[in-house]
Amino acid sequence: MNCTAFNLTPSSPFFPEKNSRLIARTRTHDFGFTRKRLKRCRMVAMATSLELELPLLPFSLNEVLVPAESKTLHLYEARYLGLLEESLMRKNKLFVHFVLDPIIIENSTEEASFAARNGCLVFIENVERLEVGALVSIRGIGRVKIVKFVQADPYLKGVVIPVQDRVPDSVSKLHPKVMQVKEALYSLNSLEIKLKTPKEAQLQTRIANSLMWTEKELLLDCNEAFFPSLAERVSFAALQPVSGSTESELLKLQQEKLRAMDLRDSFQRLDNSLEFVKDNISRVAAKLAIQSVEMHSVCVQRACTSSCQRSSTENIGRKITCSLLKVEDDVNDESCELVSGVELSVGEGVDSINAYLFKAVKNNNGTGILLLSDIFGFEDPSTREFAYRVACNGYNVLLPDLFRGDPWTKDRPKNLFDKWISEQEPQRVAKDIATSAKWMVDEFLAAGISKKLGLIGFCFGGGKVIEVLAQDQGAYFGIGVSFYGTRIDTSVASNIKVPILFISGDNDPLCPVNVLESIERSIGRGSRVVVFKGRGHGFAHRPQSFEEDEDAEQAFMMMRNWLNDGLVANTC
């Protein structure tokens, strides 16, 4: 409860009635830290002090604001508009958002008692003037403790000092945990933007918005001690509502925020945030599964929810007898699974590689798809989620590890990329792809099925689609799909014997449209180039906005129809 005792008699819906008391308790904080400077901050003359005198805006306990979170306020009372004007006149455009917590004081009068807690320093990002009041967009910056109130009317004003986590012995030890939380958030955002919810519902931008803010460099006139470390920012960025949250889920979120604001241990908060994000991933995955069931009329909702949730979020090892690709025609609806998944090793000896197989259940059309990942590898959440969706449409999708346990990661310095990509020896990659294709053909033969495979690739994998089909010349593969392929060898295009669907954006420097059109002319045989206006690299499996998601859905439907017409309908 971060303030000192001060008697107030304001009239406000956020405060107790007149003559009530605002009770506060003091707490000792250690502000010493030696962490590396993560943000640049201009220092004003008095910024050597760890104190700021700022306007204070109170809220009820169920409206706690955390660092990295954005919020829009509708201010219309004269005193709060005055608070806004003072904050805007300040060069740093800051004020403090805090909550009032009702408390019981023994042997006190019957007057209501409150404690001020969970102070959050906020920055005014935007103001929209209305006929009545103003809409104010704010961003939580960091935690503060209110140490003294200096003004009660017409609005509160006080002195605050920063509250930060205790610094661990080695800040570098936090890095793996930070990356783990960020990857989970990317995965959650990827799932969310595919979830169809009413327009009026809280939608997908909040996770991505908060996560993007954690990477920004702030230029504010205050002591940099008011800015939390990267670990703190990321841990708080995870505490956002997700699409379609129920009242009980929003209540749980508020409880998680309160707990996070009181914690001073970065490791613990990161662990808590990671568990919270994993729970959200499970809930969103379950909702996506239900939507898939409704769309394709494959299984009843109640039978598929838990299994689809598992398939989308966990690596599930299953014991499967005979052929892994055995088509199951007699599955009971009561135990129906939309997709099952299994980790496996394909090939033998030194030629064996890891892979993941998504197998359609009940609606299995007996068709295999080999999916080649981008540089982030076969374990990347966006790629696996895409493979899962393909399997939902009746296919058996094999996702091989093209990088032998060493995919590119977002935290690596960019100047190391050329060295890393040069280590992905083309002959070795081609051999691993051939091993994966042969494994699928052998599995289909074991299942008594004789069908051509489909080939899909993204980015790095999209470029490999050209090379693989040129080498295969129709032996294993009957059709291909290349999403914004990179490092394409155009010289081999004339050797391709099957049609390819090329999907890209006209704003993608890594995959020029004229190169795709040239390859299309070389192949002929019904190949097609589809270009999405204004889209850049990766939009189809890593959409970053509602607009990109709409195009990603359209691209997915095109791919689905392409696969169906080329692999399923022609063999019926």
N, C-alpha and C positions, 0 to 999 in steps of 0.2 A: 504494500500500500504506500505508494511513492509520493508522499508529501508531508509537510509539517502541519501541526494543528493550527486552524484558523477559523474564526467565527464568521459566518456569512448569513445574510438575509435577503438573497436575491429572489425575485419572482420568476420562475422558469419551470417548464414542464420537466426539466432534467433535475431540478433541485427539490429538496423537501420544502414544505410550506414555510412561511415567514416565521422567524424566531427559532428555526431549527438550527442544528449545528453540523458543520462539516468536520468530522473527526479524522485525524490522520496519525499515522505512526511513522517513525523514522527508521531507517535501515542503513547500516554501514555498507559502503560499496568500495571495492578496490578498483581504481581506474588505471593502475599501471599496466602497460602492455608494451611488447617489443615486436609486434607483428610487422611484416613488410607493408609499406604504404600501398593500398590497393586503389585509391582514388585520388585525383588531384583536387586540391581545395585552396582557393585564394583565401588568404588570411587577412582579416581586417585588423586595425590597430589594437583593439581590445580583445582579440581572439586568443591571446595567450591564456585567458581565463577559461576554465571549464564551466562557465555559467552563461546562460542566455536569459534575458528578460523578454517574454513573449506573451501574446494573447493565448488564453486557454479556452477550449470549447469542450463542454462536458456532454457525455452520452450515457445511456443506460447500459447495464452490464452485458446485455446480449448484443451490443454493437461494438465490441472491442475491435480496434484496428491494429494490424501488425505491420512491421517493416516490409517493404516490397509490394504491399497491397494498395490497390487504387480504389477510390470511392467517390461517388458523386453526391453532393449535398445540395438540398434546396433551402437556401437561407432567405427568409423573408421578414423576420422580426427586426425592428430598427436597431436593437443593440447588437445583433449578430451581423447585420450589414455593416455596422460601425466597426466590428471586429475584423470583418473582411477588408474594409477600406484601410485600416491601419496596417494589416498584414501586407496588402498590396503596395503600400507606400514604402515598406521596408525593402531594401535591396534584395534580401534573400527570400522574400515572400513565404515566410515560415510562420506557423503557429503550432499549438500542441492540442492533439486530440486525446482525451482521457475518459475513463468511465468512472461512474459513481457506484460504489459497492455498499449496499445497506449492511450495517453491522450492529451487533448488540453490545451495549456497554452495561456491565453490571452496576447496580446501585445508581443508575442514571434516571433522569426524568423520563416521562413518556414521549418526549420529543424525538423525532426520527434522527438517527445518526448515520452518517455516511463516511466512507473512506474514498479518497481519490487514489486510483491505481491505474496501472497499465497505460502510462503516458507514452504517446507516440509522437515524435516530431514529424510534422507533415509539411510538404511543399505544395504550393498552389500551382497546378499544371495548366489550368484553363478556367476562365470565367465567362459564362454566357449570361448576359443581362436579359431579364424578363420584365414583363409589365409589372409583375409582382415579385420582387426579390431577384435572386440570381441562382443559376446552377453553377456550382463550384466543383471542379474536378481536383481531387487531392491525391497525393502519393505519400504513403508511410515511408519515412527515411530510417529512423532508428529509435530505440527505446530511450526514454528520459525519466528522471525522477523529479517531481515537483518538491523543491526544498523550501519555498517561501511564496506566499501570496502577497502581492503588492497592490492589488486593485480588485474591488468587488463590483463596482458600477461604472459605466453601464454594462460592462462585461468583465469577465475575470481576466486577470493578468498575473503572471507569476514568474519566479526565477526557477530555471530547470538546469540540471546537469545530466551528462550522458550516462547511460547504463549499458555496459557491454559484458560479454562473456569473459570468464577468466581465461587467460591465455594458456594453452597446454605447453608442456615442455618443448614439443616440436610441432610447429604449425604444419609442417609438411605431412605429418601423419593424418591430418584431416583431409588431405587432397583426395585419396581414394574414396572416402565416404561421400565427399561433396560430389564427385563424378557419378557415384552410384545413385544419389538422389536426383541429379540432373538427368541422367539417362532414364530413370523411372518417370520423371516429369515429361520428358519428350515422348515416351511411350504412351503415357496417359493422354497427352494432348493429341497424339496421332489417333488414338481410339475415339476421343471425344468429337473430333471434327467429322467423323463418319456417323456419329449418332444423330439421328433425325429427331428433333424436339420442336415443340411449338415455338413460333417466333418470339412469343412474349416470355419464354422461359429463359433462365440464366444459361448462357451458352458458352462456347469454347474459348473465348478470347482471354479469360482471366488467368489461366495457368500460363499460357504463352506470354501474355503481357507482363506478368510478374517476373517470369524467368528472364525475359529480355532485359528488364530493368536492372536485374542483378549484375549484368555485364556492362552497364553504362558507366561512363565517367561523369561525375557530378562536379559542377562549378558553383559552389555556394559560399557565401561570406560567413563562415563559421569555423570553429575549430574542428579539425578532422576527427577528433575523438567522438563526435556525434554520429559518425558514419560507422556502422558495424562492419565486421570482417566479411569476406566472401562467404565463409562457412555459415555465418549467421544469416546473411541475406538469402542464401539458397534454402536454408532450413525453414525460414519464414515463407519463402515463395511457394512452398509446397502446401501451405495452409489456405487454400482457396476452394470455393464451392465448385462442383462439377455439374455438368449438364443434367437436368432433371432431378436435382437433389430434393429429397423429401424433407418434411419438417424435422423429423427425427435425425436425419443426416446433417441438416444444418445446425441442429442443436449440438450434435457431437462435434461439429467443426468449431463452434464457439467454445466448447469445453477444451478442445485441443489448443485453440488460440490462447486461452487463459493460462493453460499449463505451460505453453511455450514462452509466453511473456514473462513468467516467473522464473524460468530456468536460467541458470548462468553457465551451463555446461554444453558446449557446442556439440561434442560427441553424442551426448544423450538426446539433444534436440534433433540432430540429424537422424539418429536411429528412430526416434518417434515419428519424425516426418516421413521417413522411408516406409515405415509400417502403414502410416496413414495413406500414403500414395498407393501402396500395393492394394489396400482395401478398396480404394476408389477404382483402381484398374480392374479389380475383380467385378465390382458392381457395373461399371460401364461395359465390360466385356460380356457380362450376362445380359445386359439390355440389348447389346448389339446382336447377340445370339438369338434372342427372342425376335428381334426385327427380321433377322435372316430367315427364321422359321416361318414367320408370317408371310414373308415375301415369296418364299419358295414352296410353302405348304408341305414341308418335309416331315416334321414331327410336331407333336403337340407341345405347347409352350412349357408346361410344367415338367415334361420329361427331358427337355434339352437344356434348361437354364444352367444347371450345375455343371454338366459335362462340357458345354461350350465355354463356360467360364474357365474351367481348368485348361481346356485345349488352347485357349488364347493367351493364357498368362503363365503357364508353367511348362517345364519340360517333363513330359510324362513318359516313363518307361513302361511298356506293356509286353506281356508274353503273348506272342502271336504265333500260332502253329501253322505249318504248311507255308503257303505263299503269303507274304505280307500284304499282297495286293488282292487277296481273295475277295470276290464280290459277295456280299451278304444280302440275300434276297428275303430272308425270313426273320428279320429283326423284329422283336416285339416292341410296339409303340411305348409300352410302359418303361422300357429300359433304353429307349432310343437315344443315340448320340449323333449329333450332326457331323462331327469330325473327330477322329481319334488321331493321336500323335505318338510317334516313337522316335527316340534317338537311336542311331545305328551306325555301323561302320560298313562301308561298301568297298569292294576290292579285297585283295589278299596281300599279305606281307607288307613290304615297303610301299606298295602301290595303294594300300588301303587309306581311305580318308573318312573323316566324320561327316555325317549328314543328318538331316531331320526329315522324316516322312509324315506328311499330313494325308490321312486316308479318309475319303468320304465314306459315310456309313449309311446304309439302307438305299440311298439314291445314287449309289456308286454307278457311274456309266462305263466303268471298265477302261478308262482312258488315263494315260500317264502324262504328266507335265514335268519337265525338268526346268527349274527356276534358277537362274544365275543372278547372284546378288550384286549390289554395288560394292564400293570399296569398304563399306562398314561390315561386311561379312554376313554369314548365314544366321548368326545369333541376334542380329539387329532387330529390335522390336517392330519397326515399321515394315521391314521385309517379311518377317514371320507373320505379321498380321495380314499382309497382302496375300501371302501363300495360303493362310487359313481361309480367307474369303474365296480364293479360287477353288479350294477343296470343298467349300460349302456348296459350290455349284456342281458337285458330283465327280470331281477329279481326284486323282492320286498325285500329290505334288511332292517331288523330291527336291530338297534344298541342300546342296552340297557345300562343304567348307572349302571354298576355292583358295583360301589364303593359309590353310594349314595352321590354324590357331593364331595367326598374326594379321588380323584385319587392321585397317587404318582406324584410328580413334580420334575423336574430336579434340582431345586435350593435347595431342602431339603438336609440336611447333611446325608451322606450315613449311618452313625451309627444309624440313626433313622428308617432305613428300616425294620429291624426285628420287631420292635414295631408296625410299621404301618401295615405290612402284617398280623401280628397276630390279628389285629383288624378287618380284613376282614373275619368275622366268616363264615366258610364253609357252615353251614346250611342256613344262611341268603342268601348267594350268590346263592346256589342251588335253594332256593325258588324263588328268583328274576328271575333266568333263566327259571324256570318252569312257572312263571307268564307270562313272555315274550312269551314263546312258545305257551301257551294256548291262549294268546291274538291273535297271528297270526292265529292259527287254527280257532278261532271264527270268525275272519275277513274273512277268506277264505270261511267258511260256509255261512256267510252273503252275500258273492259275488257269491255264487252258485258254488264254486270250491272245489273239494275234491282231494287234493294232499298231499303227504308227503313233509315235510320241509327239507331243507339242513342246516347243521351246520358247521360254520367256526370259528376258534379261533386262536389267536396269543399269543405266550408266556404264560402268565397267563391264558388267554382264551383258548389257545391250550391245556393246561393241563386239563382244565375243560371239553373240548370236550369228553375226555375219560369217565369222571365221568357221564356226562349228558347222553351219549349214552348207558352206562351200566345201568343206572336207567331207561331210556326210553324203552329200549328193542324193538325198532321198532314201538312204538305206534304213535309218532308224526314225528320222523325223519327217512328219508330214506337213508341218506348218510352223511358222515362227512369229513372235511378237517382240519387237525391239523398242524399249522405252528410252528415248534420248541417249542413244549409245555414244560412248566416247572412245577415242583412239581407234577409230574404224579403219580397217584395211580395205580400201575400195578396190584394190587390184584383183581381189578374189571374187568379187560380186558376180561376175559372169558364170562362175561355176555352180551357183546356187540353183537347185532344181525344184524348190518348193516356194510357195508365196509367203511373203513377210508383211506384216502390218507394222509400219513405223509410226510411233507416236512421239511428238516433241512439241516444244514451244518456240515461237518465233523470237523470243528474247533469251535464247539459250546459247551463249558463246561457245559452250563445249560441244554442241551438236548442231552445226550449221544446217539449215533446211536444204540449201542447194546440194549438199553432199548426199542427203537422204534421197532427194529427187533423182540425182544421178544414179544412185544404186538401184532405185526403183526401175529406172529405164533399162538398166543392165540385166535385171532379173526378169522383168516382165511377169508372165504366169499369174496375173491377178494380184500382184503386190500393190500395196496402197500406202501413201504417206498422209497422215492426219496431223495438221499443225494447229495448235491452240494459240490464239492471238494473245499477246501480252504475257505469256507464261514463260518462266525460266526453267532452270534445271531442277529435276526432282519433284515437280508438282504432283505427279500422279500417285506416288507412294509416300510422299512427305509433304502433303499440303499444309500451308501455313496460315490460311485464311479461309473464310466462308466462300469467297469467290473462287479460290484455288480448289477448294473441296468440290464445288459444283462441277468444275471441269474434270477433276479427278474421277468423280462418279461417272461422268459421261465417257471418259477414257476407259474406265473399267467395263462399262456396258459394251462399248465397241469391241474391247478385247474378248469379252465373254461371248458375244455373237460370232466373232471371228473364229474362236476356238470351236464353238458348237457347229458352225457351218462346215469347217474344214476337217474336224476330227470325229464328231459324233453323228451329225445328220447324214453325212456321206457314207457312213458305214451301217446305217439302220436299214 
